[in-house]
Amino acid sequence: MSATDEAVTEPTVDQVTPDQVPPEHGYTGNKDAYLRRLKRIEGQVRGIARMVDEDKYCIDILTQVSAVTKALHAVSLGLVEEHIGHCVVGAASEPNPELRAEAIDAKVKEAADAIGRLLR
């Protein structure tokens, strides 16, 4: 049997190295970028607390609160997009047709619920 005739088999769990493990969550590939953004937002929030402590003008504080809110919304929208692109699409590739529709519905409902919480 030649190399091209050999059956290709998927590695078992104990044969997979950590760098071969598929990402568990859609955002995993962008995790470092999300963490950088969140650390920046954390710094902005500390700055707002410092402004309050230093009795800064209320409108200046509200301007910074608005900036933090927009930054968090950007992170949220990115995570929703990652969820749809990874989790919902993953559910659509469920090989069992009987489970596929249920899996898709569950992941779409999760996304819709998350979007609903963002809009409140």
Secondary structure, DSSP 4 states (H G I P E B T S, - for coil): --TTTSPP-PPPGGG--GGGSPPSSTTGGGHHHHHHHHHHHHHHHHHHHHHHHTT--HHHHHHHHHHHHHHHHHHHHHHHHHIIIIIIHHHHT-S-HHHHHHHHHHHHHHHHHHHHHHH-
